[in-house]
Amino acid sequence: MIEEVSSTKLHTLPGMSVFDHLDGFRKDWHYMSRFLGDCVERGGVFLIVLWILSRMIIASSPAVSLYLNAQLMNFIETLIRQEQGVQTVGYPEFYRISGSMIIWRLMLDRIVMIANRQVEEPLQNRVNSFFEEKLLQAKARLDLPTLTDPIVEARFGEITPDMTRDQGWSILLAFAVVPASVLSILSQVTVLYGLIRAEGGGWFALFVAVNPIFEYTSWVDADPRVVYVHLVDPILTRMREMKGYIESSYIRRQLITDGLQSFIQEEYHRAMEALGSRWNQSPRNLYDNQRSQGRVFVSIASTLVDEAPTILFAFQSLHSGRPLPLASLTLISGTVSSIAWQLRRTAEQFQNVTSFHKNVKALYDIMEWENQIKDGELSYPKHESTGGMKIEFKSVTFRYPREDETVLSDLSFVIQPGQLCVIVGENGCGKTSTVSLLGRLYDATEGEILIDDVPIQEWKGDDLRRAQAVLSQDFQCYSSTVGENIGYGDVNQLGNRERIRACAEAAGALSFIEKQPDGFDSKIYPQWPEWRALGLAKPNGPIQKKVKELERTMELSGGQWQRLAIARAFMRIIPGADEKDSPNTKLLCFDEPSSALDPKAEFELFEKLRAQKGKKTLIFITHRFGHLTKHADIILYMRDGRVAEQGTHTELMNLGGSYAQLYNVQAQAFQ
């Protein structure tokens, strides 16, 4: 285990950790001040002030209740001590005190609580939406080496394991809790200090126990026995989909390859703006709010039951006209107990606040974290042309981040614009890694890569990826509709259903797409429920049947999945009806594009792709030589991360090397 420790051993002493938290809090105060400033800017000064004011009133509520209870105790003491037959206090005083208690609890305490919720909800939405969008933007712009860096992963871990929607609000709330708790304790201590200790009555506890029992029994059925909540709001569904793409490490490579980071951010922001305050409404919160709105009378009854012990005790003393055991001792002891509990809780909350500087620091570090792959400044292409992309590798060596094994070693070759290049070789020789460098998923460790005679680092990464159509062997589908999965090949034409249909037809996918229940609108993967509690559902009951329908996954063969991938790639290949709709793609890269296709479908695919020769540069990675290698302008045979042989099919066959041997092995199967 490697542990970073401070230069002093004082931090190992019991209780010294709080000083470590305070020291970190002091050093990172500029992060906290920036965080609070962003909260005020996003939430609005008016809402922030109202929220703080309501929390302060709520914090002082126990002290006010204690003061009113003390007045009632004094009333009872006066009633007990007065001379027989001579009343110095009477019903008016009783009505004043008991009325004040009820008014405070019903009209002030409850009103302030409701006002606090009314202010807190929009404030919470504003703060959370601000920081969630910032986190999404930060994660969306990070390249693969940076995103998989252990330090960056640790930073995301310090913020939240799953980018929870409440992270920003949780931190702000922590800053408000401690001052409110301190105010609550000080106000109670101040009132308690002025109380007169008196003799108490043990049976009074029976009345006190009524309220918690009532509260428990009134809410014991708060959770529904069976529930299944499914999103139907298309905008909210869209927002959740966009967020899921950014969060999923499983689909991250595909996202960058398709150049969708900016599109995802724009779609997420558009959906969030359209939703307004609804963006963060969880079904559970809506359910609880609906229940609380329907339980107004239960809430009022709970308030009356809460005040009943003291009021009934005082009334009995007044009505009987004789001294009864006073419960002031119970009041005081209960208050002391409450203060002790709050002190312990405040100490814990204070430690949480001082440790929250790590969360805040990580939050802003991630927002400003620089990518390991520095983006270029040149827009690609520099000049409009139709001849494809020129590619040149000069002594390129490559190792994956934090790996010692060299994947590519002194790799050199040139592919001229419009040429068809086929890369072949045994598994693990570096074919796929070579293509990864063209999209700048990674940068070369050594050597130089030129695109159109310009170092690849000088081009803007997004522009380069938009000029490429890449079909990888580990193609991933997005959890949206079939039509959108194809349309993501060219997001500018995402709404062009005719273009999407044409690409599906060209890829041989139209027939099985039209057989799906909703055609191009069929979901690839099921939309998982927002809230699911089916433990007590009846087997094969109506809910279970509906759940099976909602969670149905599209059943496709390997070849059909691959045809969807090809259709997406065709969005960057097949020209549109209008010239302005035609993609400006310069390079087509296909890594085992026909591995799951039958021979006839493979032949048809390669014929369509070969038609692009001369118009675009084509690179194919394949283990099957027949349909492509004879038509290739250049073949690269790779071994151990190097180009072992290169040339045309005829040249390499005449050479009689490794390529010729592999070709003959495959040819023998058809003799």
N, C-alpha and C positions, 0 to 999 in steps of 0.2 A: 504494500500500500504506500502511495506517495501522498504526503500531507504537507501543505504549506502552513508553517507555524510562525508566530510572531517571535521577536527577539527576546521577549521577556517571558518568564514562567509564571508571572502573577495571574495570568488568565486561567491557570489550572486550579486556583484556590476557589473554595465554595463561594458562590454568590458573585464572583468577579465577572461572570459573563455579562451581567447587566452593564458594566463599565465598557466592555468591548462593544456592546450594542450602541451605547451612548457615543463612544468615540467614532464609530462608523457613521452614526447619525449626524454627528458634527461635520465630519469630513465630506459627506455627501449631501450637505444641506442645500447646495445649489440645485441638485436634482429635485429635491423636495419642493423648493420654492418654484422651480419651473413647472413641476407637476401641478401644484396648487394654482399657479397662474393660468395654466391651460384649462383647468377645471372651471375657474371663474369665467374665462373667456368663452368656453363652450357652453357652460350652464347658464351664464347670465348673472350679473350682479344681483338683480332683483330676486331671482329664485334662490341664489346662494344665501342672501341675507335672511329671507323668510325661512329657509330651511334651518339655518343656525338658530334663529330666534325661537322657532317651534321646538327644536331639540333642547334648548336651554329651559324653556317653560316646562317641558316634559321632565327634564332632569330635576327641576325644583318641585315637581308635583308631590313627591313623598314628604318633603318638608312642610308643604302647605297642609297636606292631610294630617301630618303629625301635629301641627299647630292647632287645627280645628278639633282633633281628638283630645288634645290637652285642655282646650277650653271646655269641652264637654265633661272631662274628668274633674276640672275645677268646679263646674256647675254641680256635679254629683257630690263632691266633697262639701261644698257649701250647704247643699241640701241635707247632708247627713249631720253636719255639725250644728245646724241651726237649733235653737231651743224648741222644746216640745210645744207644738201648737202655734208657733210663730214662724211663718215662712218669709224669708228675705228674698228668695227667688221663686219664680212661678212659671206658669205655662208660656208667657211671652218670651222669657229668656230661653226656655227649652226650644220653642219654635224657631227662635233666631239662630241658635247654634246648630240644631239639627237641619234646619233649612239651608244654612250656609254650607254644611257638609254635602248635602244632596246637590245643591246648585253647583258647587265646585266640581263634584265628580261628573255630573251629567252635562252641565252647560259649558264648563271651562275645560276640564280634563278631556272629556270626549271630543269636544269641538276642536281643541288643539291637536289631538291625535288624528282626527279626520283631516284637518288642514295640513298636518305634517305629511300624511300619505298623499294628499293631492299635490303637494309641492314636490315630494320626494320622487314620485313616479316619473314625471317628465325630466327632472334633474338627473335621475339615475339613467334614463334612456339617453339623454344627451351626452353624459360623461362616458357611458359604456360604448355608445356608437362611435364616439370620437376615437377612443383608444383601440377599439376593435378594428376599425378601419385602418388606423395607423399600423397596427400589428400585421394586418393582412397585406398592406402595401409593402411593409418591410420584408415579410416572408416571400412575397411574390417576386420582388426584384432581386433576391439573392440567387447567385449562381450555385451550381451543384457543389463545387469544392468548398465554398463558404458555408453553405447550408449543412454540409456533413462535417464541418469542422467541430471537434469536441468542445471547444470554448463556446462557439455559437450555440450548439445544442444545449450546453449547460445554461447559457443565458435564457434560452427559451424555457428551459426547465425551471428556472428561478421565477419566471413570470407566471407560468401555469403549464401543467402537463398537456393540456388539450386546448389552449387558447380560449379559455372559458369566457363567456360574454360579460361576466361580472367582475373581471379583474380590476379595471379602472375604478369602478364604484367601491369595491372592497377596500382598496387602498385609501380612497377619500374618506370612507366611513370610519376607518381605523383612526384617522386623524381627528375625527369629530367625537369619537366615543370617549376618549380619555378626558378631555376638558369637561364634557357633560357629566361623566362619572364623578370627577372631582367636585364639580358644582353641587351635585346631588348629595355627596357625603358631607361637604362643608355646611350646606343649608340644613341638613338633618341634625348635624352636631350642634349648630347654633340654636335651633329650636329645642333640642333635647336638653341643652345646658340650662334652659330656663324652667324646666319642669320640676315640680315638687314630687319627691319620692313618696309613695303612699302604699298602704297595704292593699294587696290584691286578692281576688277571689278565684279559686282554682276552677270552678265550674264554668267560668266565663270562656275558657278555651273551647268548650263545646260549641258555642256560637261561632267562634273564629274558624272552626273546622268546617262549617257548613259551606263557605264560599269555595274553597278548593275542590270539595266534593262536587258541588254544583257545576263548577267550571269543567271538571273532568267528564262528568256524565253528559254535559251538553255538547261536548266536542268528541266524544268517544267514537262516534260514527263518521268522523270527518273524511276518512279515506273510503272511496268507493270500493266495492268488492271486486268488480270486473270493469275494466276500462281499456279502450283502445282509441287513441287519438291519432288521426291521419290528416296531414296537411292538405288542404284543397285550395288555398290561396296561391295562385300561380306566381305572384311576385315574391312572396315569402319563400316559396319552394325554389325559385330561381336564385335568391340570395343564399339560401342554404347550400345549393349545388355549387355556386361559385366559391364559397368558403371551403367546402369539402375538397375541391380540386387543389386549393393552395395547401391545405393541411395534410393531404395524403402524400406520404413519401413514396407510395406504391406507384403513383401516376406522375410524379414530379418530372422525371426525365422526358416523358411524352409531352408534358406541358411546355417545357422549355424548347424541345425539338419543334413543336408546332408553333412556337412564338406567340403563345396565348397569354403571357403574363399581363401585359397592358390591357388586353381585352377583358380578362377576368376582373381586374381592378375596376375598370369602367362599368362593367355590368353589375358588380357588387354595389358600387356607389349609386348607380342609377336605381337599383332595387331598394336600397336603404332609404334614399330620398323619397321614393314613391310610397314606401310604407309609413314614413313618419314615426310616430311614437309606437306603432304596432310592431316594429322590427324585433323587439326583445320580449314580446309577450309570450310567456310560456303557458301551455295549457293548464299546468298545475296552479299557477298564480290566478289565471282567469277563473278556474273552478273554485278556488278558495275565496276570491272576491265575490263571486256570485252567491256562495253560501253565506258569507258575512253580511251581504246586503239583505238576505232573506232572514237574518237572525237578529234584527234590530231589537225585537222585544226580549229575546234571550239575553242580549247585551245589557239592556236596561234592567232586567230582572237580576242579572249578575251583579250590577252596580248596587242595587238596593240590598241584595243579600250581603254584599261586602260591608255595607254600613250598618246592617241590622243589629249585630251584636252590641255595639256601643249604644246605639239609639234605644234599643229595647231595654238595655240595662238601666239607662238613665230614666226612661219612662217608668219602669217598675219602681225605682227609688222614689220618684216624685209621686206616683200614684199611691204607693203603700204608706207614705208619710213616716216611714221609719228607716233607720240606717241599714244599709246593705253592704256587703263586702265590695270594696272598690277595686276595679281592674287596672288601676294606673300602673301597678307593678308589671302586669302582663304587657301593657302598652309599651312601657319603657324597655322591658327585657326583649320584647319583639323588635323594637326599633334598634336596640344595641346589636341584636343578632343580625338584622338586616344591614346595618352599617359595617359590621365585621365581614359579612359576605361580600359587600360591595368593595371594601378595601382589598380583599384578596383578588377579586375580579379585576379591579382597576390596576393592581400590580401586574397581573397577567397581560392585560390590554396594553399597558405602558411598554412592557417588554416586546409585545407584538409590534407596536408602533415603531419602536426604535430599531426593530429588525426589518421593518418594511422598506428601509432604505435600499436593501438589496433588490427588492422587487422593482422599485422605482428606477434605480440605477440601471438594472437590466432592461427595463422598458425603453429607456431613452438610448441606451447603448445599441439595442437592436435596431431602433429607428434610424440610427446614423451609421450603422456598421458598413464598412466599405467592402465591396466585393473583391475577392482575390483575383478575379479576371477583370482587368480594367477595360472599360468600354472605349471604343475608338470614337473619332469625331467625324470621319468621312461617311457620307451617305452612299449607300450602295443601291444600284450601280452608279458609277460616276457619270457615265454617258449611256444613253439608250442604245441598245444593240440587240440583235437577234441571234447571235452566234453562240450563246452559252457562256459558261464560266471557265476561265483558265485557272488551273490548279497546279501548284508546284511545291513539292516538299524538298527541302534542302537539309540533309543530315539531321533529320528529326529523331529525337529520343524522347520517349514518354514513359512516365511512371504515374500511376494513379495516386492521388493525395494519400499520404501516410502509409504508402506501400513501398516496400524495398525492391520488389521484382520489377525489372524493366520490361515493359510490354512492347515498345517499339525501340529499335536501336539503329541509329545511323540510316534512317529511311529516306530515300531520295527517288523521286520520279516526277514526270511532267505529264499533265493531261491538257491537251489543247482545247480551245473552245469548240463545242459541238461534237467532240469525240465520244465514242462509246467505249468505256473502260470496264473490263471485268476483272475483279480481284478474286483469286482462288488460293487455296492452301488448306492445310490440315487445321483442325480445331485448335484454338488457342494461339494462332500465329500472329494475331493482331489486326485482322481484317476489320472487325467492328470498331475497334479503337481508332483506326485510321479515319473512318467516317465520322466518329464522334468529334474529332478535332476540327472538322470542316464547319460544324455548327457552333464551334467554340463552347461546347459543353465543358471542355477542359482546354487548357493551354499546353502547348508542348513544353517539356522539361528543358530540352536543349534543341538547337537548330532553328530553322525558320520555315514558315508556311506563307506562300504568296498566293493571293487571290487577284487575278487580273494584274499581275506584276506589282502588287502593293502588299506589304506585310499585313497579315490577317488582323493583327492587333489594331490597325489604324481604321478599320471599318467598324461601323456601328453594328453591334451584335444582333439587334432586332432586325435591321435591314438585311443582314446576311441570311438570317433564318427565314425571312419572308421570301427570299429569292431561291430557297431550296425546298424541294418536296422530298421528305425522308420517310421511308417505310422500313421500320426496324423489325427484327424477328421477334422481339418481345412487345409487339404492339399492344397498347392498352386502350380500352373503351372508356369514355366518360359516362357518368351515371345520369345521362339526359336522354333525349329521344334519339331514335335512329337517324332522323333527318338532321338533327343538330350534330351528331357524331360525324356525319359526313361533311356538313357545312363548316365545321371547325377547321377544315383544310384551308378555307379562305373566308375568314370572318366578315370580310367586306360583302360577301355574297350569302351570308347566313340566312337572309330572308328570301333568297331567290329559289323558290321551290322547283322551278323548271330546270335550273342549273344542277341542283342537288339530284333531281330525278335522272337527268342525263348522265351524271357521273355514276350513279348507282347502276344504270343500265349498261354503261361501258364496262363496269367492273363485274358484270354478271350477277349483281345482287338484287336487281329489281324484282325478280320472280318471288324470292322468299320473303322480301320485305312486304310485298303486297299481300302475302298470306298471313301476316301478323294481324292481331285483332284491330289495331289502330294504324296499321300501315306505317308511314314515316313518322307518325306521332307516338308510336309504341315506345315504351320506356325500356332501355337496355337492362337496367337493374331496378329492383323494387325500391320504392321510397320508404325508408324505415320510419316507424311511428315516432311521434313526439313523446308519447306517454303510453306505456304498455304494462298492464297488470291483468294477466289472464289466468292466474293460478287457480281461481275458483270458477272459471268458465266451463260450461257444459261441453263434454266431448261431442264433436260434430254438430254443435249448436249453431244458431245463426251468426254469432260473433266469430266463431272459429272458421266458419265457411267464408265469411267476408274477409277475414285475415288472410286466409290462403289465397284468395283472389287478389288482394292488394299486394301481397308479398311474392307474387309469382315472378320468377326470373325468366327472361327470354332464353329459350332453348335453341341453340345454334350449333352446328358442327364446326370443326376446326376450319374447314374450307370456307364456310359462310362467314365466320369471324374475319378471316383473311380477306375476303371480298369486301367487307365493310372498310377494312384498312386501306385497301386499294382504291375504293371509291373516294375516301377522304383525300388520298394522294392525288387523284384525278382532278380534284377541285383546283389544284395548282398547275394542272397540265392542260386540260381540255379548254380551249378558248370559248368565251361566252358569245352570245348572239350579238352583243354590242362590243365594240373594240375596247371601250373603257372598262368593261366587265372582265376582260381577259387578264389572267394572272401574268405577272412579270417574273416568271420563274426562270432561273438560269441553270440550275443544277437539279438533277433527279438522282437520288440515292436510294437504292433498294437492297436491303439486307435479307437474303433468302425470301424474296417476295412470293414464291410459289411453293413453299415447303408443304403446305396443306392442300394444294390444288391437285386435281387429277391431270393427267398428261394433256388432254384436249384443252382444258381451261388454261393450263400453263402455256401452251403454244399460242393460244389466242391472246393472252396477256402480253407475252413477249413481242408478238407482232405489233400490237398497239403501241407498246413502249418504244420499239425500234423505229417506229415512224417519226419519233421525235429527234432522231439522230440528225445532226447538222443544225437543228434549231436550238437544242439545249444540250448541255453536257450531261452524259449519263454514266453513272457508276453502279455496277451490279456486284454484289457479293453472293456467290453461289457455290454449291458443291456439285451441281449438275451442269455439265458443259454443253450438252447438245444444242440447245436452241440459241445460245448467245455467243459462245466463244468464236465460232466461225465468222461471225459478223462484227467482231470487236476490232476497233482501231488499235487498241493496246490491251494486252493482258498482263497483269501483275501477279506473278506466282510468289507468295510470301512464305517464309520459313523463319521461325524464331524472331519475329518482329522486323525482318529485313525483306527487301525484294531480292529473291534468289534468282529469278528469271523474269525477263520482260520482253515483249514483242507481240507480233500478230500470231494468230493460230498457226499459220504455215511456218513462220520462223521458229516458233517453239517446238513444233513437231519435228522439223528438220534438225533442231538442236539435240533432240533425243534425251532430254533431261527429265526432271521430276514431273513437269507438266505433261509431257508426252506419255510417261508411264501411267499417270492417273487417268488420262484420257483413254488410253488403250484398255485399262481395267474396266472403265464404264462401257466402252464400246463392245467388249467381249460379251456383255450380258445380252446384247441384241443380235449376236451372230448365231 
